């Protein structure tokens, strides 16, 4: 049975509509939204207008000591990390993992607040089959956060919300794994996700997505502020911070780090087998993880390339310069350093 809620905490941040011009920029990239988008808190995290209805409940959600939360900005290795953690915590039970899709084993907290306001029948006819994508059909009928509240323990919870929009007791109560990725690679993957979901209706170009992204005008942006909220807690005993690029570089090493954080112990052979299961070639074939395949989605898959530095083939000279300016300005005054920047891929940082 879910625990009873204590006294409600008044939401400590403001939610305001974006400007009319900002709303146009966002809706050029995202289909189906009729309400104005909103900005939340001092950092101005962008969310669909429907988030207003769910923000209080999410902030006041009761965290349990045996919860494990995965927090990421979208397209930063979330699915990869979810499957890793679920298996590590479930004694590498690959058979059980094959019996249920990942979105059921490891549901997303704010899914309901992300669903476009346009009629369900229009979504079903013109977008990908919601019934087979990330549990969106269920979330349209019953709030995703409420479903998670009613789940038995131990719970595995995914969210793209930054720490400041999540329950204030989270880090002191439960284990949190945060995965960060080079923003330039994120925006490329973000674009292909929306291209996949929108079938053939999307008219926005990658340039449109980049313009919205670099202006911090896509859902869950600003990305650097989002990541920095977790980065400053990287030494907290309940926080495990990992870079996507480090997982690409040495997955077995990162698996062992996660195991240590979760106090789970596996042999070298077991870690090797898990690494093979988590290879991108394997994940793309795993329909319980790669929740979309086929030409009906413009040939784009949910689990895409799994690479670092792929942004270079999408950015022209102007965009590359804009990205450098973006990173310089957003990282100013922070000690956050992305591995790709540390390796000298951006010249002036």
N, C-alpha and C positions, 0 to 999 in steps of 0.2 A: 504494500500500500504506500502511496506517496505521502511524504511527511507533510504535516499541516504548515501552512504559511504563517510566519510571524507577522509583526506589524510591517506594513508597506513602507519602504524607504522612498521618499520623494525623489523623483528623478533629478540628479544634480547637474544636469546639463540641458541646454536649450535645443529645441528643434525648430528650424526656420526654413521656409521655402527658399529655394535658389532663386536667382533673378530670372526674369523672362528670357533674357539672352542666354543665360547658362542652361536653362531648361531646353532651349532649342538645340544647343550643342549636344546635350546628353541624348535627346530623343532622335537626333540624327543617327545615332549609333545603336540605340536600344528601341525595339519595336513593342507596341502594345500597351504602353503606359499613357494614361490620360491625365492623371493627377500630376501636379508639379512635384519634382524631386525635392528632397530636403537636405539640409546640412545639419549635422549633429555635433554638439560640443564645441569646445574652443578650437579644435583643429579642423572643424568643418567637414566631418566624414559624410560623404554623399550616400544617400539611401533613397529607395523609392518612397513615395508619399505614404504608402501603406505602413511603413515602419512606425509611424506615429502611434498606431493602434497597438503595437506589440512591444514598444520600447520599455514601458513600465514593467510588464510581466517578465521580460527577459532580464532586466536589471535586478528584479526582486526574486528571481528564480533561486530555489534552495540548492546549494551545492553540497554534494555528498563526499565524504572523505575517500571513498573508493572510486570516484569518478576519474576518468582520464579524458582530458580535453585536448584536441588538436586545433590549434589556431594558426591560420595562414591568411595572407592576402590571396585572392583567387589565382589559380594557375601557378602555384608555387611549390607543387609537389604534394598537395593535400592527399589525393587518392593513394599515392605511393606510400605516404607515411601512415595513413589509416590502416591499410592492409598489413603493413609491417607491425604496427602496434597491436592490432587485433590478434594476429597470429602469435606474437610474443607473449601476450597476456592469456592466450588460450592454448598453451602447451603445443604450439605448432600443429594445431588440428586442421590440416588442409581439407579434410573431408567435410568438416562442419562449415568451413569457409565457402565450400562449393555449394552448400545447400541453400544459402541465403545471399542475396545481393548485398554489397558493401553498404549501400545507403540504408538498409534495414539494420545491419549490425552496428553501424556507426553513423547515426542520422545527423543531419545538419540542423542546428538550432533555429536559425532565422529564415528557413525556406519559405514559410507562408508569407512573410513580408516582402518577398522578392517577386511574387507572381504578378504578371501584368494585369491591369484592370479590365482589359477587353474580354468579351464573352468567352467562356470555356469552349464552346463549340467552334468558335473562330480559331482559338489556339489549337484545338485538336485537328482542325482541317488544314491549317496553314503552317503550323510549326511541327516539330518532331513529336512523336507519340509520347505524351506526358506520362502515360501509364508505365512506360519503360524507362523513364529518365529521372533518376535521383528522387523518386517518390513524390514528384510534384502533384500528381493527382490526389494523393492522400492529404498532402499539405494544403491543398485548396479546400478540402472538406473539413479539416480538423487542424487547429493550430499546431505547427511543428514543435514549438516550445512546450505546449501542453502535453503532447504525446511523449516527449522526453521526460517531463515531470512525472509521468505515470509509469515510466519504464522501471522494471526491477533492477536492482543492483547486481553486479557492477555495470555502470553505464559508460559507454564510449560516445563522446559528443564532439562533433565537428562544428566549427564556426569560422566565418571570415570576419567577424566583428573584432575591432581592437579591444584591448583590455579595458579601456575607459568606458566602453558601452556595455560591458559584461558585469555580472554580479561582483560587488566589491570584495566579497569574501573568497573569491575563486582561488587566488594564488595561495592564500593561507590555509585552504581546505583540501584542495585536490591537486593531482599531478597535471601539469600543462606542458605540452610539447609545441613549440613555435617553430615553423619552417619559413625561412626567408629566401628570396631569389632576386637576382639582378632585375631591376625594374624594366630594363629594355627587353629582356626575354619574356617577362611577364606580359607586357602589352601585346607582343606578337601572339602568344598563346591565348590571351584574352580575346583578341580579334577572331581567331579561328574558332573559339568556343561559340561566340555569337553567330558566326557564319554557319556553324553546324546546327545550332538550335533554331535559327530562323529560316532554315531550308533555303528556298530561292527568293525569299522576299527582301532580304537585306540588300540595301543599295549603298550602304556606307562603305567607303574604301578603308584600307589600312591607314591611310593618311588621316581620315576623319577620326579614327580611333586614337591615333597618336596625338592629335590636337586636343581631344577631350582628356586623354590621360595626362598629358603634360600640364594641362590647366587644372588638374585634380578634379575632373568632372566626370568620372565614371564611378559606379557603385563601389563603395569601400575605400576609395581614395580619400586622402593622400596616402600613397603607399609608404613613403619613407617615414612619415610620422607614425603610421601603423606599426611598422617594423621596430622603430625606435622605442615604442612603448614596451615592447617585450625585451628588447636588447638591454635596456637599463636594469632589467630584473634577471639578467642571464646567470647571475651567481646565486639566485634564490634557490634553496634546496628543492622546491617544487617546480622549478622551471628548467626545462631542457631546451636550449636554443640550438638550432642546426641550420646550416645553409644548404640549399638545394645543390649548389655546386660541389660541396664536399661529399654529398651522397653520390653524385655522378662520379667523382674522382675515386672514391674508395668506399663502396657500399658495405662490405663486410665490417670495416672499421666503424662506420656509423651505426650499423646494427648492434655491434658490441657496446657502443656508447649508450644506445637506447636501452639495451638489456640491463646495463649497470644502473641507469637512472631508475628503471622499473624494478630493480632487484630481482631480475630473472637471469638464470644461468643456463647456457646451452653450450654444447661441445662445438669444436671447430667444424666438424662434419655437418652438424645441424645448422650452423650459421651459413655454411656454404650452400646447403640445400635451400635455405630461406633466401639467400642472395639470388639463386637461380630462379626461384619462384617469383621474385620481385624484379627480375630483369624486364626491360620494356618490351622485349619480344614476347615474353611470357604474359605480361599484363595485357598486351593488346589482344591476345587470344582468349583471355579470361573474361567472359561476358558478365560475370558477377562483379567485376571490377571496372572493366572498360564497358561502360553502360550504353555505348552507342557504337554502331558500325554500319558500313554499307553506303552505297551510292545515294540513298535517299537523304543522306545528310551532307550532300555536296562532297562526298568522299572524305570528309573530315571526321576523325575519331576523337572521342573524349580523351583517351590516353593517346597523346600525339607522338612527338619524336623523342622526348626525354633527353634533351641535349642542353648544353650550356654554350652561349655565344651565337645561337642561331639568328639573333637579331641583326647580325651584320649583313645577312642576305636580304633583309627587308628595309633597311634604312638607307636612304640616299645621303649625299654629303650634307645637305641642309639639316635633315633629321638627326644625323650623327652629331652635328654641332649643337643642335637644340637639346639633344639628350645630355650632352656634356654640361651645358649650361643648367639644365634641369637638376642634374645630380650635384653640381657644385652648390647651387642655391639651397637645395633641400637638405644637404648634408652639412651645411655651414654650422659650426658650433656644436656638432655632435661628434662622438667618438665612434659612431657606427661606420664600419668599413665592409663593403661587400667584397668577397674573395676575388671577383673579376677585376675590381678596381685596385685591389692590393697588388694584383699581378701586373699592373701597369697598362691595362686596356684603355684607361682614360687618362690623358696626358697631364691635365692640370690639377688633379686632385691631390 
